Amino acid sequence: MDARFNLFENELAARFAKRFAGAGLLIHQSTLPRSTQELVSLRASQINGCGHCVDMHTKEAAAAGETAVRLNLVAAWRESTVFTEAEQAALALAEEGTRLADAHQGVSDETWDQVRKHYDDDQVAALVALVALINAANRLAVIVHQKGGSYEPGMFAAMTS
């Protein structure tokens, strides 16, 4: 299936995308570890079936030094030994924050307590904003059928300059 609409060729969509990317840059520049940012973005994108974002965050994570083993195990992080407790807390938040309609309570108190145990206030703010932003990005790409496969590391950074 071809993309329905090119968000990068429409003037209004391109202006929106630049502002959207600016919000992403703010999170990217936070003290939340880059590896955690990419793992969280990858997991939410997997849940939402966003090929474009899975492609992007897998390649950005690999370019930043993330291992193939960890990238391959993100979808099964609960059954893996390669993620720290802090990363597990962030991945749980990503899943629960992505699957809001699946649980009456949204993010559980247990998950929230684990996030607060491992991250300071600025990192929590970045993590919450990241979960919201990646879910919005997934929805944009899925709605227009933006496909994965053509992303090259660094393309996101080029959008913000």
Salt bridges, closest charged atoms under 4 A:
GLU11 OE2 - ARG15 NH1 3.92
GLU38 OE2 - ARG34 NE 3.50
GLU38 OE1 - HIS57 ND1 2.74
ASP55 OD1 - LYS59 NZ 2.77
GLU60 OE1 - ARG34 NH2 3.17
GLU66 OE2 - ARG70 NE 2.35
GLU85 OE1 - LYS117 NZ 3.79
GLU85 OE1 - HIS118 NE2 3.73
GLU87 OE2 - ARG70 NH2 2.64
GLU95 OE2 - ARG43 NE 2.73
GLU95 OE1 - ARG78 NH1 2.44
GLU95 OE1 - ARG99 NH1 3.98
ASP121 OD1 - ARG116 NH2 2.57
